[in-house]
Amino acid sequence: MLQRVLHRLQTTRVSLPTTDSSPSSSLLASNIRTDERRRTNAPLSTLLSAILLPGALLALSLLTLVYLLPSAQDTLEPGKGKGDWKHRNGSNVDVFERFWISTKEPGTGREAKAAFIALGATMTDFLLTNSPSASPIDLVLGYENTTSYLTAEQNAYFGAVVGRYANRIANASFTDPSTGQTTHLPANERGKTTLHGGTSGYSRAGWKVRERTGDKVVFSLRDEGAEGFPGTVITTATYTLLHTPIRLRTQFFSRVLPSNSSSSASARTPIMLSSHTYWNLDGFQRDLGGKGGSGRAEEHEVWVEAEKRVEVDDDLIPTGRIVSIPPNSACDFYSSSTSFSPPVQAPTLGEKLEMDEMRGLCGPGCTGLDTAFVLSRSERDVEKDVVMRMQSRASGIRMDIRTNQPLIHLFSSSTFSPTSSSGFPRKPSHLPAGELAEDERYYPRYGALAIEQEGWIDAVHHAEEWGVDPFYSPERPYSWWSEYEFSQLD
């Protein structure tokens, strides 16, 4: 065993992330060599060779076993994540360390850089330079201090992968119709519902970095029944920056491992993932290009290819009804176009937020969006057909979204509070130039739009009436794909 471990140590190549934009670095464990020494001092030489060197080799072997062989800490399990918080859940990197990928569009001066941390496979920054004369604009919300992604009292899920089941599950429980077995989950929202996978879902897990190049990063997570979900699930999250045009491609893939039980149904589990990224195409900068504007997302134009939405109750749990969206109503982000193609100009988010019918859409006493829109075309070319557009006249940035998911959930930051007691502090890149007002130090209400491409919310309770199957098995893997394309407004 010792010889095999030493041989593996000598020949194994391990990819490690770096904090610059260079390709992934590699460590090749070098052969263990000892200098040949003249044995003029026999007692000292004997001590080194007979005691110290074998002891060092044994210690090195044990450390190698700990690192290379499977460990329970490599998994996301109930109660895991304590201890070495920088390597949460056995991550192979410091989960709070930022590292970057980038791409450039040849001949245009346009470029994009994105930063990630392994906690939650989270995108913390997305810097877009939209023209040779423009300064980079950070388009996504987040924390400057990355430990806040874990320690903040309120969890905004900035830029994270949410799962094992995104959005809400009613009554914090579900029953598998194939077995009749009921699973109980943490009620981490109002003591009633399970939100984004529970208290310690995928957004607060330490993921491993499996691959890193200059324009791509791949994370992985092994989930062994975390938060009470059945079965073991292995998930990868892949982020790739592409150019001509500049695009961010995001892919999640989950596979359920076979169960030790003789019943194949015991390996079934509901899965629904999403990227919980908040977007602001102005980066909160006022008067960009002398065009005026507050730098908030409420001034962005929004178009969504959806004529229906999921109806919810006061707890934002689906009632089971899929309701039509009346033209020109508060939730109508579609009728400005007469076809499935996005229009040149669309209503602003702020125009919709001012409508009376926006009241209560995000819960009692709340005005704004926390709404799932059902995309109109169930069959489309997911790599070509744009299903959502958001654009800013101030920055001149247009973002088009393509996805293989059936719904897009929009949250208008309606519950954000610009105060130090309950707010989320802005990153320095999101502080406006000039003298700051107190409420400009924190992310404001309606300052950004969270865009979550996802499956059917709470489908574990509405599978039959909606005609969907939210349960996955070793024979049926889960796949999530989205692409964000960035261009200049004419």
C-alpha positions as CSV (number, residue, x, y, z in Angstrom):
1,M,0.0,0.0,0.0
2,L,2.8,2.4,0.9
3,Q,4.6,1.8,-2.3
4,R,1.4,2.4,-4.3
5,V,0.7,5.6,-2.5
6,L,4.2,6.9,-3.1
7,H,4.0,6.0,-6.8
8,R,0.7,7.9,-7.0
9,L,2.2,10.9,-5.3
10,Q,5.1,10.9,-7.7
11,T,3.0,10.8,-10.9
12,T,-0.2,12.6,-10.1
13,R,-0.8,15.9,-11.8
14,V,-3.2,18.2,-9.9
15,S,-4.9,21.3,-11.4
16,L,-5.0,24.3,-9.1
17,P,-6.8,27.6,-9.5
18,T,-4.8,30.8,-9.5
19,T,-5.8,34.4,-8.8
20,D,-4.8,35.9,-12.2
21,S,-6.1,35.4,-15.7
22,S,-3.3,33.0,-16.7
23,P,-4.1,29.3,-17.7
24,S,-4.4,26.8,-14.9
25,S,-1.2,26.0,-13.1
26,S,-0.2,22.4,-12.3
27,L,1.8,20.8,-9.6
28,L,3.7,17.7,-10.5
29,A,4.8,15.9,-7.4
30,S,8.6,15.5,-7.9
31,N,10.4,12.3,-7.2
32,I,11.6,12.0,-3.7
33,R,15.3,12.1,-3.8
34,T,18.0,12.0,-1.1
35,D,21.4,13.3,-1.6
36,E,24.1,10.8,-1.5
37,R,26.3,11.7,1.3
38,R,29.7,10.6,2.3
39,R,29.4,8.5,5.4
40,T,32.2,10.1,7.3
41,N,30.0,10.7,10.3
42,A,28.5,7.3,10.8
43,P,26.3,8.0,13.9
44,L,24.6,11.0,12.4
45,S,24.1,9.3,9.0
46,T,22.7,6.2,10.7
47,L,20.2,8.3,12.7
48,L,19.0,10.2,9.6
49,S,18.6,7.1,7.4
50,A,17.3,4.7,10.0
51,I,14.9,6.9,12.0
52,L,14.2,10.4,10.5
53,L,13.9,9.5,6.8
54,P,11.5,6.6,7.3
55,G,9.4,8.6,9.7
56,A,9.2,11.5,7.2
57,L,8.2,9.1,4.5
58,L,5.5,7.6,6.7
59,A,4.1,11.0,7.6
60,L,4.1,12.1,3.9
61,S,2.3,8.9,3.0
62,L,-0.4,9.4,5.6
63,L,-0.9,13.0,4.3
64,T,-1.1,11.7,0.8
65,L,-3.7,9.2,1.8
66,V,-5.8,11.9,3.4
67,Y,-5.6,14.1,0.3
68,L,-6.0,11.5,-2.4
69,L,-8.3,8.9,-1.1
70,P,-12.1,9.4,-0.8
71,S,-13.2,11.2,2.4
72,A,-16.5,11.9,4.0
73,Q,-15.5,15.6,4.1
74,D,-15.6,15.6,0.3
75,T,-19.4,15.5,0.5
76,L,-22.2,17.8,1.4
77,E,-24.0,16.1,4.3
78,P,-26.3,17.1,7.1
79,G,-24.1,19.0,9.6
80,K,-21.1,19.2,7.4
81,G,-19.2,22.4,6.7
82,K,-17.9,23.0,10.2
83,G,-14.3,22.9,11.2
84,D,-11.9,24.2,8.5
85,W,-14.3,26.8,7.1
86,K,-11.8,27.9,4.4
87,H,-12.0,24.3,2.9
88,R,-15.7,23.8,3.7
89,N,-17.0,20.3,2.8
90,G,-13.5,19.2,1.9
91,S,-13.0,21.8,-0.9
92,N,-9.6,21.5,-2.5
93,V,-9.2,25.3,-2.5
94,D,-9.8,28.2,-0.1
95,V,-13.5,28.7,-0.8
96,F,-13.3,32.5,-0.1
97,E,-10.4,33.2,-2.6
98,R,-11.4,35.1,-5.7
99,F,-10.0,34.0,-9.0
100,W,-10.7,35.2,-12.5
101,I,-11.4,34.1,-16.1
102,S,-11.5,36.5,-19.1
103,T,-12.0,36.9,-22.8
104,K,-11.4,39.6,-25.4
105,E,-13.2,40.3,-28.7
106,P,-10.5,40.7,-31.3
107,G,-10.3,44.1,-33.0
108,T,-13.1,45.7,-31.0
109,G,-11.5,46.6,-27.6
110,R,-14.5,44.8,-25.9
111,E,-13.6,42.4,-23.1
112,A,-15.1,40.6,-20.1
113,K,-13.7,39.3,-16.9
114,A,-15.5,37.2,-14.3
115,A,-14.5,36.3,-10.7
116,F,-15.6,33.3,-8.8
117,I,-15.3,31.7,-5.4
118,A,-15.7,28.0,-4.6
119,L,-18.3,28.7,-1.9
120,G,-21.6,28.1,-3.7
121,A,-19.7,28.0,-7.1
122,T,-20.5,31.8,-6.9
123,M,-19.8,34.4,-9.5
124,T,-18.8,37.4,-7.4
125,D,-17.9,39.9,-10.2
126,F,-18.6,40.4,-13.9
127,L,-16.6,43.3,-15.5
128,L,-17.6,44.3,-19.0
129,T,-15.7,46.8,-21.1
130,N,-18.2,47.5,-23.9
131,S,-16.1,49.7,-26.1
132,P,-12.5,50.9,-26.5
133,S,-13.3,54.2,-24.8
134,A,-15.4,52.8,-22.0
135,S,-14.4,51.9,-18.5
136,P,-15.1,48.4,-17.2
137,I,-18.5,48.2,-15.5
138,D,-19.2,45.5,-12.8
139,L,-22.7,44.1,-13.8
140,V,-23.4,41.8,-10.8
141,L,-24.1,42.4,-7.1
142,G,-22.0,40.8,-4.4
143,Y,-19.8,41.4,-1.4
144,E,-16.3,42.8,-1.4
145,N,-15.4,40.7,1.6
146,T,-16.0,37.2,0.4
147,T,-16.5,35.7,3.8
148,S,-19.7,37.6,3.9
149,Y,-21.2,35.1,1.4
150,L,-21.2,32.7,4.4
151,T,-21.5,34.9,7.5
152,A,-24.0,37.6,6.5
153,E,-27.1,37.5,8.7
154,Q,-29.4,37.7,5.6
155,N,-28.7,35.4,2.7
156,A,-29.3,37.2,-0.6
157,Y,-27.8,34.3,-2.6
158,F,-25.7,36.7,-4.6
159,G,-24.4,35.0,-7.7
160,A,-24.6,31.5,-6.3
161,V,-25.8,28.1,-7.5
162,V,-28.9,27.4,-5.6
163,G,-30.1,23.8,-5.0
164,R,-30.7,20.9,-4.4
165,Y,-34.1,22.4,-5.3
166,A,-34.2,26.1,-6.2
167,N,-37.0,28.4,-5.2
168,R,-39.7,27.2,-2.7
169,I,-41.1,23.9,-1.6
170,A,-44.4,24.1,0.3
171,N,-44.7,22.9,3.9
172,A,-41.0,22.0,3.8
173,S,-41.8,18.5,2.7
174,F,-42.7,16.3,-0.3
175,T,-43.9,12.8,-1.0
176,D,-42.4,10.6,-3.7
177,P,-45.5,9.3,-5.7
178,S,-43.6,6.1,-6.7
179,T,-43.0,5.0,-3.1
180,G,-45.3,7.0,-0.9
181,Q,-42.4,8.0,1.2
182,T,-42.5,11.5,2.7
183,T,-39.3,13.6,3.1
184,H,-39.1,16.5,5.6
185,L,-36.8,19.4,4.9
186,P,-35.7,22.5,6.9
187,A,-38.3,25.2,6.9
188,N,-35.8,28.1,6.4
189,E,-38.4,30.7,5.2
190,R,-41.0,32.0,7.6
191,G,-40.9,28.6,9.3
192,K,-43.2,27.3,6.6
193,T,-41.3,26.7,3.4
194,T,-37.9,25.4,2.2
195,L,-36.2,28.1,0.1
196,H,-33.3,27.3,-2.3
197,G,-32.5,23.9,-0.8
198,G,-32.6,24.7,2.9
199,T,-30.4,26.3,5.5
200,S,-27.2,24.8,4.1
201,G,-28.0,24.3,0.5
202,Y,-25.6,24.4,-2.5
203,S,-25.1,28.2,-2.2
204,R,-23.3,27.7,1.2
205,A,-21.4,24.5,0.3
206,G,-17.7,24.3,-0.5
207,W,-17.4,23.2,-4.0
208,K,-14.2,21.7,-5.5
209,V,-12.4,23.2,-8.5
210,R,-12.1,20.5,-11.1
211,E,-10.7,22.5,-14.1
212,R,-9.5,26.0,-14.7
213,T,-8.2,27.7,-17.8
214,G,-8.0,31.3,-18.8
215,D,-11.6,31.5,-19.9
216,K,-13.3,28.6,-18.1
217,V,-13.8,27.1,-14.7
218,V,-15.5,23.9,-13.6
219,F,-16.7,23.2,-10.0
220,S,-18.1,20.0,-8.6
221,L,-20.1,19.0,-5.5
222,R,-21.0,15.6,-4.0
223,D,-24.2,15.9,-2.1
224,E,-25.0,12.9,0.2
225,G,-28.4,13.6,1.5
226,A,-27.8,17.2,2.7
227,E,-30.8,18.9,4.3
228,G,-32.7,15.6,4.3
229,F,-33.0,15.2,0.5
230,P,-32.9,11.5,-0.5
231,G,-30.0,10.0,-2.5
232,T,-26.5,11.0,-3.4
233,V,-26.1,13.6,-6.2
234,I,-22.9,14.7,-8.0
235,T,-23.2,18.1,-9.6
236,T,-20.8,20.1,-11.9
237,A,-21.1,23.8,-12.6
238,T,-19.2,25.1,-15.6
239,Y,-18.7,28.8,-16.5
240,T,-17.2,29.7,-19.8
241,L,-16.5,33.2,-21.3
242,L,-16.7,33.3,-25.1
243,H,-16.2,36.1,-27.6
244,T,-17.5,37.4,-30.9
245,P,-19.9,38.2,-29.5
246,I,-19.0,38.3,-25.8
247,R,-21.0,35.6,-24.0
248,L,-21.1,34.0,-20.6
249,R,-22.2,30.3,-20.9
250,T,-23.3,28.6,-17.7
251,Q,-24.0,24.9,-17.4
252,F,-25.1,22.7,-14.5
253,F,-25.2,18.9,-14.7
254,S,-26.4,16.6,-12.0
255,R,-26.4,12.8,-11.8
256,V,-27.9,10.6,-9.1
257,L,-25.8,7.8,-7.9
258,P,-27.3,4.3,-7.7
259,S,-28.6,3.4,-4.2
260,N,-27.3,0.4,-2.2
261,S,-30.9,-0.5,-1.8
262,S,-32.5,-3.1,-4.0
263,S,-35.3,-0.7,-4.8
264,S,-34.4,1.6,-7.8
265,A,-37.0,4.1,-6.5
266,S,-34.8,4.7,-3.4
267,A,-32.3,6.7,-5.6
268,R,-35.0,9.1,-6.9
269,T,-34.8,12.7,-5.8
270,P,-36.2,16.1,-6.9
271,I,-33.6,18.3,-8.5
272,M,-33.9,21.9,-9.7
273,L,-31.0,24.3,-9.8
274,S,-30.6,27.9,-10.8
275,S,-28.1,30.7,-11.0
276,H,-29.1,33.4,-8.5
277,T,-27.3,36.4,-10.1
278,Y,-28.5,40.0,-9.6
279,W,-27.8,42.2,-12.7
280,N,-27.4,45.9,-13.0
281,L,-26.1,47.0,-16.4
282,D,-25.0,50.4,-15.2
283,G,-23.0,49.2,-12.2
284,F,-24.8,51.8,-10.1
285,Q,-22.9,54.6,-11.8
286,R,-24.9,57.8,-12.2
287,D,-25.1,59.9,-15.3
288,L,-23.1,57.5,-17.5
289,G,-21.8,59.1,-20.7
290,G,-23.7,62.3,-19.7
291,K,-27.0,60.6,-20.3
292,G,-28.4,61.1,-16.9
293,G,-29.9,58.3,-14.9
294,S,-29.7,57.0,-11.3
295,G,-27.6,53.9,-12.2
296,R,-30.4,51.6,-10.9
297,A,-32.0,48.7,-12.7
298,E,-35.4,50.2,-12.5
299,E,-34.4,52.3,-15.5
300,H,-33.4,49.2,-17.6
301,E,-35.7,48.1,-20.4
302,V,-36.9,44.5,-20.0
303,W,-38.5,42.1,-22.4
304,V,-39.5,38.5,-21.5
305,E,-41.0,36.0,-23.9
306,A,-43.8,35.0,-21.6
307,E,-47.6,35.4,-21.8
308,K,-48.3,33.4,-18.6
309,R,-47.0,33.3,-15.1
310,V,-47.2,31.0,-12.1
311,E,-49.8,32.2,-9.6
312,V,-48.7,32.2,-6.0
313,D,-50.3,32.7,-2.6
314,D,-49.2,35.2,0.2
315,D,-46.3,32.9,1.1
316,L,-45.2,32.9,-2.6
317,I,-46.1,29.2,-3.0
318,P,-47.7,28.2,-6.3
319,T,-51.5,27.7,-6.1
320,G,-51.3,25.3,-9.0
321,R,-52.8,27.8,-11.5
322,I,-50.9,29.0,-14.5
323,V,-52.5,32.4,-15.3
324,S,-52.5,34.5,-18.5
325,I,-50.8,37.9,-18.4
326,P,-53.1,40.7,-19.7
327,P,-51.5,43.0,-22.3
328,N,-50.0,46.2,-20.9
329,S,-50.4,44.9,-17.3
330,A,-47.7,45.1,-14.6
331,C,-46.4,41.7,-15.5
332,D,-46.5,42.1,-19.2
333,F,-42.9,42.3,-20.4
334,Y,-43.8,40.7,-23.8
335,S,-46.5,42.6,-25.8
336,S,-44.1,45.3,-26.8
337,S,-43.0,42.8,-29.5
338,T,-45.3,41.3,-32.1
339,S,-43.2,38.2,-32.6
340,F,-40.9,35.9,-30.7
341,S,-38.0,38.3,-31.4
342,P,-37.1,40.9,-28.7
343,P,-38.0,44.5,-29.6
344,V,-35.6,47.4,-30.2
345,Q,-37.2,49.2,-27.3
346,A,-39.2,47.8,-24.4
347,P,-40.9,49.2,-21.2
348,T,-38.6,50.0,-18.3
349,L,-38.8,48.0,-15.1
350,G,-39.6,51.2,-13.2
351,E,-42.7,51.8,-15.4
352,K,-44.0,48.5,-14.4
353,L,-43.1,48.9,-10.7
354,E,-45.2,52.1,-10.6
355,M,-48.4,50.2,-11.5
356,D,-50.9,49.5,-8.7
357,E,-51.2,45.8,-9.5
358,M,-47.5,45.4,-8.5
359,R,-48.5,45.6,-4.9
360,G,-48.5,42.2,-3.2
361,L,-46.8,40.4,-6.1
362,C,-43.7,39.8,-3.9
363,G,-45.8,39.1,-0.7
364,P,-48.1,41.0,1.6
365,G,-47.0,44.6,2.0
366,C,-44.4,44.2,-0.7
367,T,-44.4,46.0,-4.1
368,G,-42.4,44.4,-6.9
369,L,-41.6,41.2,-8.7
370,D,-40.9,37.9,-7.1
371,T,-42.5,36.1,-10.0
372,A,-42.0,33.1,-12.3
373,F,-42.7,33.7,-16.0
374,V,-43.6,30.7,-18.2
375,L,-41.7,31.0,-21.4
376,S,-44.1,30.8,-24.4
377,R,-42.3,28.4,-26.6
378,S,-41.8,24.9,-25.1
379,E,-39.9,23.9,-28.2
380,R,-37.2,26.2,-29.4
381,D,-33.6,26.3,-30.5
382,V,-32.1,26.9,-27.0
383,E,-28.7,27.9,-28.5
384,K,-30.2,30.5,-30.8
385,D,-33.6,31.8,-29.6
386,V,-33.5,34.7,-27.2
387,V,-36.1,34.5,-24.4
388,M,-35.2,37.6,-22.4
389,R,-33.6,40.9,-23.1
390,M,-32.5,43.6,-20.7
391,Q,-30.8,46.8,-21.8
392,S,-29.6,50.1,-20.5
393,R,-29.7,53.4,-22.5
394,A,-27.2,54.9,-20.1
395,S,-24.4,52.4,-20.4
396,G,-25.3,51.2,-23.9
397,I,-25.2,47.6,-22.8
398,R,-27.7,45.0,-24.0
399,M,-27.9,41.5,-22.4
400,D,-29.8,38.7,-24.3
401,I,-30.5,35.4,-22.5
402,R,-31.0,32.0,-24.0
403,T,-31.8,28.9,-21.8
404,N,-33.1,25.4,-21.9
405,Q,-35.3,26.0,-18.8
406,P,-39.1,26.5,-19.0
407,L,-39.4,29.4,-16.6
408,I,-37.6,32.7,-15.8
409,H,-38.1,34.0,-12.2
410,L,-37.6,37.7,-11.7
411,F,-36.9,39.3,-8.3
412,S,-36.7,43.1,-8.3
413,S,-34.7,43.5,-5.1
414,S,-38.0,44.7,-3.6
415,T,-37.0,43.8,0.0
416,F,-33.6,45.5,0.0
417,S,-33.1,48.2,2.5
418,P,-30.4,51.0,2.0
419,T,-29.5,51.2,5.7
420,S,-26.6,49.8,7.7
421,S,-28.8,47.9,10.1
422,S,-30.5,45.6,7.5
423,G,-28.9,46.4,4.2
424,F,-26.3,44.8,2.0
425,P,-23.1,46.9,1.6
426,R,-22.1,47.7,-1.9
427,K,-18.8,46.6,-3.5
428,P,-16.4,49.5,-4.1
429,S,-17.1,49.1,-7.8
430,H,-20.7,49.9,-7.2
431,L,-20.1,53.1,-5.2
432,P,-21.1,56.1,-7.4
433,A,-18.4,58.7,-8.1
434,G,-18.5,61.9,-6.0
435,E,-19.8,62.5,-2.6
436,L,-22.0,59.6,-1.3
437,A,-25.4,59.9,0.4
438,E,-25.8,57.4,3.3
439,D,-28.3,55.3,1.3
440,E,-25.8,54.9,-1.5
441,R,-23.5,52.8,0.6
442,Y,-25.9,49.9,0.5
443,Y,-27.7,48.2,-2.3
444,P,-31.1,49.9,-2.8
445,R,-34.6,48.6,-3.4
446,Y,-35.1,48.1,-7.2
447,G,-31.4,48.6,-7.7
448,A,-30.9,45.3,-9.5
449,L,-32.9,42.5,-11.1
450,A,-32.2,38.9,-10.0
451,I,-32.8,36.6,-13.1
452,E,-33.3,32.9,-12.3
453,Q,-33.8,30.5,-15.2
454,E,-35.4,27.5,-13.7
455,G,-37.8,24.6,-13.8
456,W,-41.3,24.4,-12.2
457,I,-41.5,25.9,-8.7
458,D,-42.7,23.4,-6.1
459,A,-43.4,20.9,-8.8
460,V,-43.2,18.1,-6.2
461,H,-46.7,19.2,-5.2
462,H,-48.1,19.9,-8.7
463,A,-46.4,17.3,-11.0
464,E,-49.7,15.7,-12.1
465,E,-51.6,18.9,-12.9
466,W,-48.7,20.5,-14.7
467,G,-47.6,17.3,-16.4
468,V,-44.0,17.5,-15.3
469,D,-41.7,15.1,-13.4
470,P,-39.3,16.8,-10.9
471,F,-37.7,13.5,-9.8
472,Y,-34.4,12.4,-11.2
473,S,-32.7,9.0,-11.0
474,P,-29.5,7.3,-12.1
475,E,-31.2,6.7,-15.5
476,R,-32.3,10.3,-15.8
477,P,-29.6,13.0,-15.3
478,Y,-30.4,16.7,-14.8
479,S,-29.2,19.4,-17.1
480,W,-29.4,23.2,-16.9
481,W,-28.0,25.5,-19.6
482,S,-28.0,29.3,-20.1
483,E,-26.1,31.8,-22.1
484,Y,-25.9,35.6,-21.6
485,E,-24.8,37.6,-24.6
486,F,-23.6,41.2,-24.3
487,S,-23.7,43.7,-27.1
488,Q,-23.8,47.4,-27.7
489,L,-27.0,49.4,-28.3
490,D,-27.2,51.1,-31.6
